[in-house]
Amino acid sequence: MLVGAGALVTLALIGAYDLVAPDPQRISDWQFMTAVNKVVDERPRGPSIESVAYATVIKSVVRVDGYEDSTDDPSVAKPEGQAEIPAEGKVEEDFHERFTAVGTGVVIDDQGTILTNLHVAGAAKKLRVQFWDGSESEAMIIGARPESDLAIIRPLNLPDELEPATLATSAGLNPGDEVVAVGFPFGIGPSASAGVVSGLGRALAENGEPKLQNLIQFDAAANPGNSGGPLVNGDGEVVGIVTAILNPSGLRTFAGIGFAVPIENAAAAAGENPL
């Protein structure tokens, strides 16, 4: 009887719990997906493809400045008495130089060989490059390929740490592939801009000059100063050298159409094999 009474009490308690316990809350599909998305959104995000590509190539990118001697041109020389005297008492180094161009270059080997555009380096009487660590050196042109608007320059002094870029054939590129242009637009930088390959095998002529052939068309923002800089794939490998922009309005601003010389052409000009 005691056992039976105990069983009755247990059943009574269970019944009472069922009466007072709340019904399980039903969750809609929308509520479920909202909860899942919140968890996903709150997870730390990894670096983007573009930022990885930039970080991979940036130590190989240099700023290229062109100068010409202005000692014989009184119109550009500083009037006497207007020279700036730094605190240490030395007259500024470039007193007799006039800045003529700014562009970008990329180091492609351990000897410090730099690829850039001929229209950046060719008109200057003196070249100076600035490496990623801030160190600078004068440089000289050691080769050129006018039909591809390419110049090969070499600095007189190298930084303690020199990191050549990794080159990759452009044969694997397809329209829609992500690319990043790295350079010094209007002298600001180093700067990165991301976009996609818009087309391949393009040809370009400007002001009656010989056509540039087999160009990579891309839509990553590029402006004066980007010339000579690397166009890299998602792995940070150099697939081209930025060489021109097209703006039907005639303005020297970006209209979404940029061109790069494939790295096969550029590296061949310097005797390098990108494969």
Backbone as CSV, one residue per row, in Angstrom:
resi,resn,N_x,N_y,N_z,CA_x,CA_y,CA_z,C_x,C_y,C_z
1,MET,0.832,-1.216,0.000,0.000,0.000,0.000,0.869,1.269,0.000
2,LEU,1.945,1.210,0.787,2.819,2.378,0.819,3.427,2.644,-0.546
3,VAL,3.823,1.544,-1.198,4.396,1.692,-2.539,3.378,2.292,-3.478
4,GLY,2.148,1.799,-3.376,1.088,2.324,-4.241,0.805,3.779,-3.953
5,ALA,0.814,4.128,-2.688,0.570,5.524,-2.327,1.681,6.424,-2.851
6,GLY,2.926,5.891,-2.740,4.064,6.674,-3.256,3.923,6.911,-4.744
7,ALA,3.500,5.887,-5.460,3.323,6.026,-6.907,2.263,7.055,-7.219
8,LEU,1.176,7.052,-6.429,0.104,8.020,-6.667,0.600,9.449,-6.427
9,VAL,1.424,9.614,-5.363,1.965,10.943,-5.073,2.852,11.419,-6.211
10,THR,3.701,10.515,-6.729,4.596,10.872,-7.840,3.815,11.297,-9.057
11,LEU,2.782,10.516,-9.377,1.954,10.858,-10.536,1.262,12.195,-10.330
12,ALA,0.852,12.446,-9.100,0.178,13.709,-8.809,1.124,14.893,-9.006
13,LEU,2.375,14.695,-8.545,3.354,15.766,-8.707,3.644,16.032,-10.178
14,ILE,3.760,14.956,-10.956,4.017,15.117,-12.395,2.866,15.844,-13.058
15,GLY,1.664,15.461,-12.654,0.491,16.126,-13.226,0.444,17.594,-12.867
16,ALA,0.794,17.890,-11.612,0.788,19.283,-11.189,1.833,20.097,-11.958
17,TYR,3.011,19.482,-12.213,4.069,20.178,-12.965,3.604,20.483,-14.378
18,ASP,2.922,19.493,-14.974,2.431,19.705,-16.339,1.440,20.851,-16.395
19,LEU,0.689,21.048,-15.288,-0.310,22.111,-15.285,0.329,23.494,-15.176
20,VAL,1.447,23.583,-14.400,2.051,24.894,-14.152,3.226,25.197,-15.079
21,ALA,3.849,24.155,-15.665,5.019,24.382,-16.523,4.594,25.094,-17.803
22,PRO,5.378,26.066,-18.266,5.037,26.774,-19.506,5.255,25.878,-20.720
23,ASP,4.460,26.113,-21.736,4.648,25.373,-22.983,5.976,25.775,-23.618
24,PRO,6.682,24.824,-24.270,7.929,25.160,-24.968,7.679,26.271,-25.993
25,GLN,8.590,27.257,-25.996,8.422,28.381,-26.917,8.815,27.972,-28.324
26,ARG,7.948,28.203,-29.250,8.228,27.872,-30.632,9.015,29.023,-31.267
27,ILE,10.096,28.680,-31.955,10.949,29.676,-32.610,10.710,29.610,-34.110
28,SER,10.435,30.734,-34.685,10.207,30.784,-36.130,11.526,30.647,-36.883
29,ASP,11.427,30.326,-38.152,12.629,30.228,-38.983,13.378,31.558,-39.013
30,TRP,12.636,32.655,-39.047,13.262,33.974,-39.087,14.053,34.238,-37.814
31,GLN,13.470,33.871,-36.643,14.173,34.064,-35.375,15.430,33.201,-35.310
32,PHE,15.319,31.986,-35.819,16.469,31.079,-35.806,17.607,31.647,-36.656
33,MET,17.301,32.099,-37.875,18.329,32.629,-38.760,18.919,33.929,-38.212
34,THR,18.085,34.731,-37.551,18.584,35.964,-36.942,19.612,35.657,-35.865
35,ALA,19.308,34.641,-35.036,20.241,34.256,-33.973,21.551,33.731,-34.553
36,VAL,21.447,32.913,-35.601,22.648,32.355,-36.230,23.494,33.467,-36.843
37,ASN,22.848,34.377,-37.568,23.584,35.462,-38.218,24.256,36.373,-37.200
38,LYS,23.619,36.559,-36.043,24.223,37.394,-35.014,25.516,36.777,-34.512
39,VAL,25.490,35.461,-34.314,26.700,34.767,-33.866,27.793,34.890,-34.914
40,VAL,27.423,34.704,-36.188,28.398,34.796,-37.272,28.966,36.207,-37.370
41,ASP,28.091,37.226,-37.270,28.537,38.609,-37.391,29.468,39.016,-36.262
42,GLU,29.304,38.398,-35.081,30.108,38.790,-33.928,31.451,38.073,-33.877
43,ARG,31.650,37.103,-34.765,32.938,36.428,-34.803,33.996,37.356,-35.390
44,PRO,35.243,37.292,-34.894,36.311,38.119,-35.474,36.492,37.779,-36.949
45,ARG,36.570,38.812,-37.777,36.737,38.597,-39.208,38.220,38.556,-39.560
46,GLY,38.570,37.667,-40.479,39.938,37.597,-40.957,40.213,38.713,-41.952
47,PRO,41.474,38.913,-42.302,41.819,39.964,-43.267,41.222,39.664,-44.634
48,SER,40.920,40.703,-45.378,40.357,40.534,-46.714,41.434,40.076,-47.689
49,ILE,40.993,39.566,-48.826,41.925,39.162,-49.875,42.782,40.351,-50.299
50,GLU,42.144,41.507,-50.413,42.863,42.696,-50.863,43.943,43.127,-49.868
51,SER,43.629,43.060,-48.571,44.621,43.482,-47.578,45.785,42.503,-47.513
52,VAL,45.512,41.226,-47.719,46.586,40.226,-47.755,47.485,40.475,-48.961
53,ALA,46.871,40.753,-50.104,47.643,41.025,-51.315,48.541,42.248,-51.120
54,TYR,47.995,43.296,-50.526,48.766,44.520,-50.279,49.938,44.243,-49.341
55,ALA,49.660,43.540,-48.242,50.709,43.253,-47.263,51.820,42.402,-47.870
56,THR,51.464,41.550,-48.824,52.446,40.668,-49.445,53.422,41.432,-50.328
57,VAL,52.935,42.432,-51.054,53.779,43.105,-52.051,54.379,44.420,-51.565
58,ILE,53.872,44.994,-50.487,54.210,46.372,-50.154,55.703,46.599,-49.924
59,LYS,56.423,45.628,-49.381,57.852,45.820,-49.121,58.673,45.869,-50.408
60,SER,58.051,45.528,-51.526,58.743,45.550,-52.818,58.427,46.805,-53.623
61,VAL,57.527,47.634,-53.116,57.068,48.815,-53.857,57.918,50.026,-53.483
62,VAL,58.316,50.794,-54.488,59.122,51.991,-54.247,58.455,53.201,-54.893
63,ARG,58.715,54.347,-54.333,58.322,55.614,-54.955,59.466,56.069,-55.845
64,VAL,59.143,56.531,-57.035,60.151,57.005,-57.986,59.921,58.491,-58.235
65,ASP,60.913,59.316,-57.913,60.838,60.759,-58.138,61.842,61.158,-59.202
66,GLY,61.402,61.987,-60.138,62.284,62.498,-61.174,62.598,63.962,-60.944
67,TYR,63.843,64.353,-61.220,64.288,65.734,-61.046,65.088,66.163,-62.267
68,GLU,65.208,67.451,-62.441,66.129,67.975,-63.439,66.925,69.102,-62.813
69,ASP,68.152,69.267,-63.267,69.022,70.313,-62.735,68.501,71.667,-63.183
70,SER,68.295,72.563,-62.244,67.744,73.879,-62.578,68.737,75.013,-62.339
71,THR,70.017,74.683,-62.221,71.001,75.725,-61.902,71.127,76.758,-63.014
72,ASP,70.814,76.366,-64.257,70.942,77.295,-65.377,69.633,77.986,-65.721
73,ASP,68.614,77.777,-64.927,67.301,78.356,-65.204,66.915,79.284,-64.064
74,PRO,67.181,80.579,-64.194,66.902,81.503,-63.082,65.431,81.602,-62.740
75,SER,64.562,81.197,-63.650,63.130,81.302,-63.373,62.675,80.304,-62.335
76,VAL,63.453,79.215,-62.133,63.042,78.215,-61.153,63.978,78.168,-59.956
77,ALA,65.144,78.834,-60.041,66.055,78.854,-58.901,65.472,79.721,-57.795
78,LYS,65.774,79.377,-56.556,65.260,80.155,-55.432,66.015,81.476,-55.330
79,PRO,65.310,82.573,-55.153,65.983,83.871,-55.012,66.940,83.855,-53.828
80,GLU,68.006,84.637,-53.966,68.997,84.693,-52.894,68.346,85.167,-51.601
81,GLY,68.704,84.524,-50.533,68.174,84.898,-49.234,66.916,84.159,-48.851
82,GLN,66.374,83.341,-49.780,65.149,82.618,-49.467,65.394,81.133,-49.226
83,ALA,66.646,80.722,-49.190,66.930,79.321,-48.916,66.546,78.997,-47.483
84,GLU,65.970,77.816,-47.300,65.587,77.388,-45.961,66.793,76.768,-45.270
85,ILE,67.112,77.235,-44.095,68.254,76.729,-43.348,67.738,75.870,-42.203
86,PRO,67.911,74.548,-42.283,67.451,73.681,-41.202,68.189,73.981,-39.908
87,ALA,67.717,73.379,-38.824,68.266,73.656,-37.495,69.752,73.343,-37.420
88,GLU,70.199,72.289,-38.152,71.600,71.920,-38.050,72.496,72.819,-38.898
89,GLY,71.906,73.781,-39.635,72.713,74.752,-40.348,73.091,74.366,-41.755
90,LYS,72.498,73.312,-42.311,72.821,72.884,-43.667,71.737,73.349,-44.630
91,VAL,72.152,73.900,-45.763,71.182,74.300,-46.776,70.530,73.045,-47.336
92,GLU,69.241,73.118,-47.629,68.507,71.937,-48.079,69.182,71.312,-49.295
93,GLU,69.108,70.014,-49.380,69.859,69.247,-50.366,69.451,69.580,-51.800
94,ASP,68.165,69.821,-52.041,67.674,69.967,-53.401,67.573,71.430,-53.831
95,PHE,68.492,72.276,-53.364,68.438,73.699,-53.690,68.476,73.929,-55.198
96,HIS,69.226,73.118,-55.934,69.386,73.321,-57.371,68.671,72.241,-58.182
97,GLU,67.627,71.673,-57.638,66.880,70.643,-58.358,65.419,71.052,-58.488
98,ARG,64.825,70.645,-59.587,63.405,70.892,-59.791,62.705,69.553,-59.958
99,PHE,61.668,69.368,-59.181,60.884,68.133,-59.217,60.103,68.075,-60.526
100,THR,60.186,66.949,-61.242,59.519,66.847,-62.543,58.465,65.758,-62.615
101,ALA,58.590,64.705,-61.839,57.645,63.594,-61.979,57.631,62.750,-60.719
102,VAL,56.506,62.109,-60.488,56.416,61.114,-59.426,55.728,59.888,-59.997
103,GLY,56.249,58.751,-59.649,55.671,57.496,-60.107,55.970,56.406,-59.105
104,THR,55.802,55.193,-59.548,55.957,54.029,-58.680,56.822,53.003,-59.395
105,GLY,57.453,52.155,-58.634,58.222,51.052,-59.199,58.103,49.841,-58.299
106,VAL,58.608,48.716,-58.783,58.567,47.491,-57.991,59.893,46.755,-58.142
107,VAL,60.455,46.345,-57.010,61.724,45.610,-56.979,61.470,44.166,-57.395
108,ILE,62.285,43.660,-58.347,62.023,42.312,-58.864,63.152,41.319,-58.635
109,ASP,64.291,41.759,-58.067,65.343,40.788,-57.781,66.205,41.267,-56.613
110,ASP,67.128,40.403,-56.200,67.971,40.699,-55.040,68.994,41.795,-55.313
111,GLN,69.240,42.113,-56.577,70.181,43.181,-56.915,69.525,44.557,-56.862
112,GLY,68.217,44.570,-56.609,67.510,45.838,-56.506,66.971,46.361,-57.816
113,THR,66.947,45.524,-58.851,66.399,45.948,-60.139,64.938,46.351,-59.970
114,ILE,64.593,47.508,-60.523,63.249,48.063,-60.364,62.603,48.240,-61.728
115,LEU,61.379,47.786,-61.850,60.574,48.040,-63.046,59.704,49.261,-62.803
116,THR,59.641,50.143,-63.783,58.747,51.293,-63.732,58.379,51.664,-65.157
117,ASN,57.687,52.787,-65.333,57.313,53.238,-66.674,58.375,54.158,-67.257
118,LEU,58.572,54.054,-68.552,59.532,54.924,-69.217,59.065,56.376,-69.186
119,HIS,57.754,56.598,-69.236,57.285,57.987,-69.211,57.470,58.629,-67.833
120,VAL,57.737,57.816,-66.814,58.055,58.343,-65.483,59.538,58.679,-65.383
121,ALA,60.384,57.746,-65.814,61.824,57.881,-65.606,62.560,58.526,-66.773
122,GLY,62.016,58.401,-67.979,62.781,58.789,-69.159,63.066,60.271,-69.287
123,ALA,62.176,61.126,-68.820,62.354,62.570,-68.992,63.185,63.206,-67.887
124,ALA,63.467,62.465,-66.843,64.195,63.031,-65.702,65.702,62.923,-65.911
125,LYS,66.419,63.941,-65.477,67.876,63.893,-65.522,68.449,63.226,-64.279
126,LYS,67.623,63.153,-63.257,68.063,62.530,-62.005,66.890,61.785,-61.400
127,LEU,67.140,60.582,-60.927,66.093,59.761,-60.318,66.432,59.478,-58.861
128,ARG,65.411,59.480,-58.052,65.573,59.087,-56.658,64.433,58.147,-56.298
129,VAL,64.762,57.058,-55.609,63.738,56.103,-55.191,63.673,56.061,-53.670
130,GLN,62.482,55.817,-53.183,62.273,55.669,-51.743,61.714,54.281,-51.485
131,PHE,62.387,53.533,-50.613,61.974,52.172,-50.304,60.926,52.167,-49.194
132,TRP,60.368,50.985,-48.944,59.265,50.842,-47.986,59.668,51.269,-46.581
133,ASP,60.969,51.144,-46.247,61.418,51.495,-44.899,61.763,52.973,-44.765
134,GLY,61.544,53.748,-45.822,61.827,55.172,-45.778,63.200,55.563,-46.290
135,SER,64.094,54.597,-46.481,65.424,54.908,-46.994,65.338,55.321,-48.459
136,GLU,66.290,56.158,-48.890,66.280,56.683,-50.249,67.618,56.444,-50.926
137,SER,67.587,56.466,-52.244,68.806,56.316,-53.025,68.605,56.938,-54.395
138,GLU,69.675,57.497,-54.934,69.633,57.873,-56.340,69.628,56.596,-57.170
139,ALA,69.103,56.695,-58.379,69.003,55.520,-59.243,69.322,55.917,-60.673
140,MET,69.642,54.926,-61.485,69.946,55.177,-62.889,69.169,54.206,-63.771
141,ILE,68.891,54.653,-64.983,68.227,53.789,-65.954,69.264,52.851,-66.552
142,ILE,68.994,51.557,-66.519,69.922,50.585,-67.097,69.325,49.875,-68.304
143,GLY,68.074,50.176,-68.619,67.452,49.563,-69.780,66.079,50.150,-70.019
144,ALA,65.578,49.981,-71.227,64.263,50.519,-71.567,63.646,49.692,-72.688
145,ARG,62.333,49.678,-72.698,61.572,49.053,-73.779,60.441,50.009,-74.147
146,PRO,60.717,50.944,-75.069,59.727,51.982,-75.398,58.400,51.427,-75.888
147,GLU,58.424,50.318,-76.625,57.179,49.774,-77.161,56.232,49.288,-76.075
148,SER,56.757,49.095,-74.861,55.920,48.703,-73.726,55.901,49.771,-72.635
149,ASP,56.505,50.937,-72.916,56.588,52.034,-71.945,57.220,51.566,-70.639
150,LEU,58.291,50.813,-70.761,58.949,50.255,-69.580,60.369,50.786,-69.446
151,ALA,60.773,51.019,-68.214,62.148,51.377,-67.896,62.633,50.464,-66.783
152,ILE,63.899,50.089,-66.870,64.524,49.287,-65.823,65.542,50.186,-65.141
153,ILE,65.386,50.392,-63.854,66.295,51.267,-63.121,66.929,50.499,-61.967
154,ARG,68.077,51.009,-61.547,68.776,50.356,-60.433,69.277,51.420,-59.460
155,PRO,68.968,51.262,-58.181,69.435,52.225,-57.174,70.924,52.060,-56.903
156,LEU,71.563,53.160,-56.515,72.986,53.107,-56.189,73.218,52.486,-54.819
157,ASN,72.244,52.617,-53.926,72.349,52.047,-52.588,71.085,51.267,-52.272
158,LEU,71.254,50.156,-51.576,70.120,49.303,-51.231,69.840,49.369,-49.734
159,PRO,68.590,49.186,-49.341,68.270,49.147,-47.909,68.806,47.873,-47.276
160,ASP,68.865,47.853,-45.961,69.364,46.668,-45.257,68.509,45.443,-45.557
161,GLU,67.211,45.651,-45.657,66.308,44.549,-45.970,65.637,44.832,-47.305
162,LEU,65.951,44.000,-48.279,65.374,44.152,-49.611,64.529,42.923,-49.910
163,GLU,63.290,43.138,-50.261,62.376,42.023,-50.490,61.783,42.117,-51.898
164,PRO,62.338,41.368,-52.853,61.797,41.407,-54.216,60.376,40.856,-54.263
165,ALA,59.604,41.372,-55.195,58.239,40.894,-55.369,58.234,39.520,-56.028
166,THR,57.168,38.788,-55.787,56.950,37.524,-56.486,56.176,37.815,-57.765
167,LEU,56.686,37.316,-58.882,56.046,37.541,-60.171,55.236,36.315,-60.562
168,ALA,54.128,36.538,-61.234,53.271,35.427,-61.667,52.761,35.712,-63.068
169,THR,52.779,34.715,-63.910,52.297,34.894,-65.273,50.852,35.375,-65.291
170,SER,50.550,36.226,-66.236,49.182,36.714,-66.383,48.327,35.763,-67.212
171,ALA,48.918,34.655,-67.647,48.178,33.717,-68.498,46.964,33.137,-67.785
172,GLY,47.021,33.073,-66.456,45.899,32.517,-65.709,44.829,33.526,-65.358
173,LEU,45.010,34.786,-65.751,44.011,35.811,-65.434,42.773,35.662,-66.304
174,ASN,41.640,36.005,-65.721,40.373,36.013,-66.447,39.589,37.261,-66.068
175,PRO,38.761,37.775,-66.977,37.895,38.888,-66.602,37.078,38.547,-65.358
176,GLY,37.045,39.466,-64.424,36.351,39.239,-63.161,37.267,38.869,-62.024
177,ASP,38.516,38.480,-62.311,39.467,38.159,-61.246,39.809,39.416,-60.447
178,GLU,39.956,39.255,-59.144,40.290,40.391,-58.286,41.756,40.778,-58.449
179,VAL,42.000,42.086,-58.497,43.363,42.610,-58.576,43.474,43.843,-57.681
180,VAL,44.708,44.160,-57.304,44.978,45.332,-56.468,46.104,46.131,-57.119
181,ALA,45.901,47.440,-57.263,46.937,48.340,-57.761,47.554,49.066,-56.569
182,VAL,48.881,49.051,-56.494,49.593,49.690,-55.386,50.509,50.767,-55.959
183,GLY,50.472,51.958,-55.380,51.318,53.020,-55.898,51.202,54.307,-55.113
184,PHE,51.587,55.397,-55.770,51.620,56.724,-55.148,50.805,57.712,-55.984
185,PRO,49.480,57.564,-56.028,48.662,58.483,-56.820,48.806,59.922,-56.331
186,PHE,49.166,60.812,-57.257,49.407,62.220,-56.927,50.439,62.356,-55.805
187,GLY,51.332,61.376,-55.699,52.374,61.411,-54.687,51.937,60.954,-53.318
188,ILE,50.698,60.509,-53.179,50.168,60.084,-51.881,50.309,58.571,-51.757
189,GLY,50.939,58.137,-50.677,51.018,56.692,-50.556,52.142,56.222,-49.661
190,PRO,52.366,54.907,-49.734,51.781,53.986,-50.709,50.282,53.781,-50.489
191,SER,49.556,53.677,-51.588,48.109,53.520,-51.554,47.706,52.253,-52.295
192,ALA,46.616,51.660,-51.841,46.089,50.460,-52.490,44.677,50.731,-52.975
193,SER,44.350,50.203,-54.135,42.979,50.250,-54.644,42.661,48.896,-55.249
194,ALA,41.437,48.445,-55.030,41.051,47.103,-55.460,40.017,47.164,-56.569
195,GLY,40.028,46.149,-57.407,39.057,46.051,-58.492,39.149,44.683,-59.130
196,VAL,38.754,44.617,-60.382,38.783,43.350,-61.105,39.426,43.554,-62.467
197,VAL,39.837,42.441,-63.054,40.280,42.455,-64.444,39.051,42.689,-65.318
198,SER,39.094,43.729,-66.143,37.962,44.047,-67.013,38.091,43.399,-68.380
199,GLY,39.313,43.184,-68.822,39.527,42.584,-70.133,40.996,42.292,-70.344
200,LEU,41.292,41.529,-71.384,42.663,41.120,-71.683,42.959,41.386,-73.158
201,GLY,44.245,41.493,-73.468,44.640,41.673,-74.860,44.243,43.003,-75.453
202,ARG,44.153,44.048,-74.641,43.763,45.364,-75.137,44.948,46.061,-75.832
203,ALA,44.618,46.994,-76.727,45.624,47.817,-77.402,45.306,49.279,-77.134
204,LEU,46.340,50.109,-77.061,46.150,51.513,-76.702,47.148,52.376,-77.459
205,ALA,46.656,53.476,-78.035,47.518,54.472,-78.669,47.187,55.829,-78.073
206,GLU,48.201,56.683,-77.970,47.985,58.003,-77.374,48.814,59.040,-78.104
207,ASN,48.158,60.102,-78.579,48.832,61.219,-79.246,49.725,60.764,-80.394
208,GLY,49.255,59.769,-81.113,50.000,59.306,-82.270,51.197,58.445,-81.950
209,GLU,51.442,58.175,-80.669,52.562,57.323,-80.282,52.258,55.870,-80.645
210,PRO,53.292,55.048,-80.798,53.055,53.636,-81.133,52.122,52.978,-80.130
211,LYS,51.348,52.056,-80.614,50.371,51.395,-79.761,51.045,50.497,-78.729
212,LEU,50.449,50.458,-77.540,50.813,49.467,-76.534,49.910,48.268,-76.754
213,GLN,50.493,47.104,-76.813,49.751,45.905,-77.172,49.566,44.973,-75.976
214,ASN,48.577,44.107,-76.094,48.376,42.999,-75.152,48.266,43.476,-73.704
215,LEU,47.527,44.550,-73.485,47.417,45.125,-72.144,46.321,44.455,-71.321
216,ILE,46.506,44.483,-70.016,45.467,44.063,-69.070,44.615,45.288,-68.746
217,GLN,43.311,45.194,-68.967,42.411,46.280,-68.572,41.839,45.958,-67.196
218,PHE,41.825,46.962,-66.309,41.334,46.746,-64.946,40.565,47.975,-64.486
219,ASP,39.778,47.817,-63.412,38.993,48.957,-62.925,39.362,49.392,-61.513
220,ALA,40.466,48.872,-60.954,40.962,49.397,-59.678,41.428,50.831,-59.913
221,ALA,41.081,51.730,-58.997,41.389,53.150,-59.198,42.885,53.375,-59.389
222,ALA,43.225,54.122,-60.440,44.612,54.492,-60.721,44.621,55.938,-61.195
223,ASN,45.634,56.670,-60.800,45.756,58.084,-61.144,47.222,58.397,-61.424
224,PRO,47.522,59.597,-61.952,48.926,59.961,-62.117,49.696,59.738,-60.818
225,GLY,50.814,59.054,-60.931,51.582,58.644,-59.757,51.521,57.147,-59.543
226,ASN,50.442,56.503,-60.025,50.358,55.042,-59.994,51.228,54.407,-61.074
227,SER,51.588,55.195,-62.089,52.335,54.654,-63.220,53.609,53.953,-62.765
228,GLY,53.820,52.757,-63.291,54.996,51.972,-62.948,54.804,51.057,-61.764
229,GLY,53.669,51.192,-61.079,53.417,50.372,-59.900,52.894,48.994,-60.257
230,PRO,52.917,48.086,-59.303,52.481,46.721,-59.570,50.966,46.566,-59.546
231,LEU,50.474,45.734,-60.438,49.110,45.219,-60.381,49.245,43.784,-59.907
232,VAL,48.635,43.457,-58.767,48.849,42.144,-58.159,47.543,41.368,-58.080
233,ASN,47.686,40.041,-58.052,46.513,39.185,-57.883,46.197,39.026,-56.401
234,GLY,45.227,38.173,-56.090,44.800,38.004,-54.707,45.862,37.436,-53.793
235,ASP,46.908,36.832,-54.371,48.009,36.291,-53.576,49.153,37.286,-53.422
236,GLY,48.982,38.488,-53.952,50.040,39.485,-53.858,51.146,39.298,-54.873
237,GLU,50.914,38.474,-55.890,51.902,38.248,-56.944,51.704,39.281,-58.053
238,VAL,52.805,39.814,-58.553,52.724,40.852,-59.580,52.381,40.218,-60.924
239,VAL,51.266,40.650,-61.493,50.840,40.142,-62.806,50.956,41.212,-63.884
240,GLY,51.192,42.469,-63.489,51.313,43.533,-64.477,51.922,44.785,-63.885
241,ILE,52.315,45.700,-64.772,52.839,47.007,-64.383,51.869,48.067,-64.891
242,VAL,51.292,48.831,-63.957,50.313,49.861,-64.318,50.981,50.886,-65.232
243,THR,50.348,51.176,-66.373,51.003,52.062,-67.337,50.150,53.200,-67.856
244,ALA,48.814,53.071,-67.834,47.993,54.127,-68.438,46.574,54.080,-67.898
245,ILE,45.909,55.233,-67.986,44.479,55.303,-67.707,43.806,55.955,-68.908
246,LEU,42.544,55.661,-69.094,41.791,56.230,-70.205,40.608,57.009,-69.656
247,ASN,40.536,58.276,-70.035,39.409,59.110,-69.637,38.928,59.866,-70.872
248,PRO,37.758,59.505,-71.405,37.266,60.158,-72.628,37.125,61.668,-72.503
249,SER,37.008,62.179,-71.276,36.853,63.622,-71.093,38.163,64.373,-71.276
250,GLY,39.269,63.626,-71.304,40.568,64.264,-71.431,41.181,64.685,-70.118
251,LEU,40.464,64.522,-69.026,40.994,64.871,-67.714,41.936,63.787,-67.226
252,ARG,42.916,64.178,-66.436,43.885,63.215,-65.909,43.388,62.632,-64.590
253,THR,42.161,62.151,-64.625,41.567,61.495,-63.464,40.995,60.158,-63.892
254,PHE,40.763,59.301,-62.924,40.364,57.930,-63.232,38.887,57.852,-63.576
255,ALA,38.599,57.160,-64.685,37.216,56.991,-65.136,36.816,55.520,-65.159
256,GLY,37.590,54.682,-64.451,37.237,53.266,-64.372,37.918,52.393,-65.400
257,ILE,38.850,52.972,-66.175,39.545,52.194,-67.201,41.045,52.394,-67.034
258,GLY,41.720,51.366,-66.562,43.165,51.400,-66.412,43.795,50.269,-67.198
259,PHE,45.084,50.429,-67.517,45.782,49.419,-68.298,47.124,49.089,-67.646
260,ALA,47.503,47.832,-67.752,48.788,47.379,-67.219,49.474,46.494,-68.250
261,VAL,50.796,46.631,-68.322,51.599,45.754,-69.173,51.740,44.409,-68.464
262,PRO,51.431,43.292,-69.129,51.588,41.986,-68.479,53.009,41.800,-67.971
263,ILE,53.149,41.131,-66.861,54.461,40.989,-66.248,55.417,40.206,-67.135
264,GLU,54.896,39.355,-68.013,55.786,38.636,-68.932,56.571,39.616,-69.794
265,ASN,55.879,40.631,-70.329,56.553,41.641,-71.142,57.523,42.454,-70.300
266,ALA,57.064,42.861,-69.116,57.871,43.719,-68.261,59.119,43.000,-67.771
267,ALA,58.958,41.778,-67.295,60.098,41.039,-66.763,61.080,40.674,-67.866
268,ALA,60.561,40.384,-69.051,61.444,40.057,-70.169,62.343,41.240,-70.512
269,ALA,61.819,42.450,-70.347,62.623,43.643,-70.618,63.819,43.724,-69.681
270,ALA,63.672,43.153,-68.492,64.759,43.170,-67.506,65.519,41.852,-67.472
271,GLY,65.169,40.941,-68.384,65.842,39.652,-68.423,65.399,38.699,-67.346
272,GLU,64.198,38.915,-66.787,63.675,38.057,-65.732,62.612,37.132,-66.298
273,ASN,62.483,35.960,-65.687,61.447,35.004,-66.068,60.448,34.898,-64.929
274,PRO,59.188,35.325,-65.150,58.217,35.315,-64.059,57.673,33.939,-63.738
275,LEU,57.955,32.949,-64.548,57.383,31.615,-64.349,58.223,30.803,-63.369
